[in-house]
């Protein structure tokens, strides 16, 4: 009888341990939905890796400066309970060894709908950019001179990127379509899609 009880106890303990491991494995990874299914983008960078402010309408967050160590950067979809809606002017720029100089890959959440001028410009180490959403407006020189940018991941279907149309004094409406200037390593198919969306040839 004691032997049977001991065997049952071992079986019960095995079941409990097995359930716990299975539960943890499902929570790991933090995949996000893309155009063709689930995309595992890794863990979002902490808010402490960014300087940020409220958007003009007070409903979202604008990242103004990157303060992290580089490598793979997964931009959070929200900070302090508010959606990250914009990435600011030169916020990640690699110019003169700027804040994003050591960034190699960046994931931009679906909440972001505007990226300001030269935000990721001049990052020699940047090879991969992933957009998780669509309808993102790019201002001038956003990825200018990212000479090693060779992978641009985007959801299928909707138009993902849109050149910014802004007023410049007496010049009227100017389309800022040079977001990918000198990104010569992008594949031909990606270049063709960007041109069809109104951007200049990279």
C-alpha positions as CSV (number, residue, x, y, z in Angstrom):
1,X,0.0,0.0,0.0
2,X,2.8,2.4,0.9
3,X,4.6,1.5,-2.3
4,X,1.5,2.2,-4.4
5,X,1.0,5.6,-2.7
6,X,4.6,6.5,-3.3
7,X,4.2,5.7,-7.1
8,X,1.1,7.8,-7.3
9,X,2.9,10.7,-5.6
10,X,5.7,10.6,-8.2
11,X,3.2,10.5,-11.0
12,X,1.3,13.5,-9.6
13,X,4.5,15.5,-9.1
14,X,5.6,14.7,-12.7
15,X,2.3,15.9,-14.1
16,X,2.5,19.2,-12.1
17,X,6.1,19.9,-13.2
18,X,5.2,19.1,-16.8
19,X,2.2,21.5,-16.7
20,X,4.4,24.2,-15.3
21,X,7.0,23.9,-18.0
22,X,4.4,23.9,-20.8
23,X,2.8,27.0,-19.4
24,X,6.1,28.9,-19.3
25,X,7.0,27.9,-22.8
26,X,3.8,29.4,-24.3
27,X,4.4,32.7,-22.6
28,X,8.0,33.2,-23.9
29,X,8.8,34.9,-27.2
30,X,6.3,37.7,-27.3
31,X,5.3,37.2,-30.9
32,X,3.5,39.9,-32.7
33,X,1.1,39.6,-35.6
34,X,2.5,40.4,-39.1
35,X,1.0,40.3,-42.6
36,X,1.7,36.6,-43.0
37,X,1.1,35.2,-39.5
38,X,2.9,35.4,-36.2
39,X,6.3,37.1,-36.1
40,X,8.6,36.5,-33.1
41,X,10.2,39.9,-32.6
42,X,11.7,39.4,-29.1
43,X,11.3,41.4,-26.0
44,X,10.7,45.1,-26.2
45,X,13.4,47.5,-25.0
46,X,12.7,49.1,-21.6
47,X,11.4,52.7,-21.4
48,X,14.7,53.6,-19.8
49,X,16.4,53.2,-23.2
50,X,14.6,56.2,-24.5
51,X,13.9,59.9,-23.9
52,X,10.3,60.7,-24.7
53,X,7.5,63.2,-24.4
54,X,3.7,63.4,-24.9
55,X,2.4,63.9,-28.4
56,X,0.8,67.2,-29.3
57,X,-2.7,65.8,-28.7
58,X,-1.6,64.3,-25.4
59,X,-2.8,60.8,-26.4
60,X,0.5,59.2,-27.2
61,X,4.2,59.1,-26.8
62,X,6.9,60.5,-29.1
63,X,10.4,59.0,-28.7
64,X,12.9,61.8,-28.9
65,X,16.2,60.1,-28.2
66,X,17.6,56.6,-28.0
67,X,19.9,56.0,-25.0
68,X,20.4,52.2,-25.2
69,X,23.4,50.2,-26.1
70,X,22.5,49.2,-29.7
71,X,22.3,45.8,-31.2
72,X,18.7,44.5,-31.8
73,X,16.2,47.2,-30.7
74,X,12.6,46.3,-30.3
75,X,10.7,49.6,-29.8
76,X,7.9,49.2,-27.3
77,X,4.3,49.7,-28.5
78,X,3.5,51.7,-25.4
79,X,5.3,53.6,-22.6
80,X,3.6,54.5,-19.3
81,X,0.3,53.1,-20.6
82,X,0.3,55.3,-23.7
83,X,0.9,54.1,-27.3
84,X,4.2,55.1,-28.9
85,X,2.9,57.0,-32.0
86,X,6.0,58.8,-33.3
87,X,9.7,58.5,-33.6
88,X,11.3,62.0,-33.5
89,X,13.9,63.9,-35.5
90,X,17.3,62.2,-35.5
91,X,16.2,60.2,-32.4
92,X,18.3,57.2,-33.5
93,X,20.7,58.9,-35.9
94,X,24.2,57.4,-36.3
95,X,25.7,60.6,-37.5
96,X,29.0,61.4,-35.8
97,X,28.6,58.2,-33.7
98,X,25.1,59.4,-32.6
99,X,22.6,57.6,-30.4
100,X,21.9,54.7,-32.8
101,X,25.4,54.1,-34.1
102,X,25.5,50.6,-32.7
103,X,22.0,49.6,-33.7
104,X,22.0,46.6,-36.0
105,X,18.3,45.8,-36.2
106,X,15.2,47.7,-35.3
107,X,11.5,46.6,-34.9
108,X,8.9,49.3,-35.2
109,X,5.6,48.6,-33.5
110,X,2.2,49.0,-35.3
111,X,1.3,51.9,-33.0
112,X,3.9,54.1,-34.7
113,X,2.4,56.2,-37.5
114,X,5.0,58.9,-38.0
115,X,8.8,58.8,-38.3
116,X,10.5,62.3,-38.4
117,X,13.4,63.4,-40.5
118,X,16.7,61.5,-40.4
119,X,15.4,59.4,-37.5
120,X,17.6,56.4,-38.4
121,X,19.9,58.2,-40.8
122,X,23.6,57.3,-41.1
123,X,23.6,54.1,-39.1
124,X,26.3,52.1,-40.8
125,X,25.6,49.0,-38.7
126,X,21.9,48.8,-39.4
127,X,21.1,45.8,-41.6
128,X,17.4,45.0,-40.8
129,X,14.3,47.0,-40.2
130,X,10.9,45.4,-39.4
131,X,7.6,47.3,-39.5
132,X,4.7,45.5,-37.7
133,X,2.0,47.9,-38.9
134,X,0.9,49.8,-42.0
135,X,0.3,53.4,-42.9
136,X,3.5,54.7,-41.5
137,X,4.5,58.2,-42.7
138,X,8.2,58.8,-43.3
139,X,9.7,62.3,-43.4
140,X,12.9,63.1,-45.3
141,X,16.1,61.1,-44.9
142,X,14.6,58.7,-42.4
143,X,17.1,55.9,-43.4
144,X,19.5,58.0,-45.4
145,X,23.0,56.5,-45.8
146,X,22.1,53.3,-44.0
147,X,24.5,51.7,-46.5
148,X,24.2,48.2,-45.1
149,X,20.4,48.1,-44.8
150,X,19.5,44.9,-46.7
151,X,16.4,43.6,-45.1
152,X,13.1,45.5,-44.9
153,X,10.4,43.3,-43.3
154,X,6.8,44.6,-43.8
155,X,3.3,43.1,-43.4
156,X,1.7,41.8,-46.6
157,X,-1.3,43.6,-48.1
158,X,-1.8,47.2,-47.0
159,X,0.4,50.0,-48.0
160,X,3.0,50.1,-45.2
161,X,5.0,53.3,-45.9
162,X,3.9,56.7,-47.1
163,X,6.1,59.7,-48.0
164,X,5.4,62.8,-45.9
165,X,3.6,65.7,-47.7
166,X,4.5,69.0,-46.0
167,X,4.2,72.7,-46.7
168,X,7.5,74.6,-47.2
169,X,6.7,78.3,-47.3
170,X,6.0,79.6,-50.8
171,X,7.1,76.3,-52.3
172,X,3.7,74.8,-51.8
173,X,3.4,71.0,-51.0
174,X,6.6,69.1,-51.2
175,X,6.7,65.3,-51.1
176,X,9.6,64.2,-48.8
177,X,10.3,61.0,-50.8
178,X,14.0,60.5,-50.1
179,X,13.7,58.4,-47.0
180,X,15.9,55.6,-48.4
181,X,18.6,57.6,-50.1
182,X,21.8,55.6,-50.6
183,X,20.3,52.4,-49.2
184,X,21.9,50.5,-52.1
185,X,21.8,47.0,-50.5
186,X,18.0,46.7,-50.5
187,X,16.8,44.0,-52.8
188,X,15.3,45.0,-56.2
189,X,11.8,43.8,-55.3
190,X,11.8,46.0,-52.2
191,X,13.1,49.0,-54.2
192,X,10.3,48.5,-56.7
193,X,7.7,48.4,-54.0
194,X,9.0,51.6,-52.4
195,X,9.0,53.4,-55.8
196,X,5.4,52.3,-56.4
197,X,4.5,53.9,-53.0
198,X,6.0,57.2,-54.1
199,X,9.5,57.1,-52.7
200,X,12.6,57.9,-54.7
201,X,14.8,55.0,-56.0
202,X,17.0,54.1,-53.0
